[in-house]
C-alpha cells in the first residue's frame, strides 16, 4: 500500500502525463509519466506507477516501475516488488530483497559525489558500489 503524503499531492492510478513534472514538497505518483520529474522534495512511485524518464529529487521511494536514471540528493529506496532499469546516483541506497534493479549505482557523499570511495574489500571504486551492468544482489 502506498503511503499518502500529508503535505503533498497525488497523481492517482489512471492519470497519464507526457512532459515534465516539477514539485516542491511531496508527491505520490500512482499513474504513468513519460518525461522528466524534478524536485527538491520527496517522491514516492506507487505500485501501479510506470515512469519513463529521468528522476531528480531529494528523496525517492520506488514501489512501481521506473525506466530511466534516478538521482537523489539524500536517499533512494527500492521497495519489494519494484522494477528499476537505469542508473542510480545517491548518497544512501536501500534495496529490499524482492526489488528488481538492472543498471549501475553510484553511492557517494552529497558534497563530494566524485571523490574516491572504497568498496567493501578495500578496492577504490570512485563511488561505484557494483561494477557496470552487474546485477545488484539482495540476498
Secondary structure, 3 states (H helix, E strand, C coil): CCCCCCCCEEECCCCEEECCEEECCEEEECCEEECCEEECCEEEECCCCEEECCEEEEEEEECCEEECCEEEEEEEEECCCCEEECCEEECCEEECCCCEEECCEEECCHHHCCCCCECCCCCECCCECCCCCCCCCCC
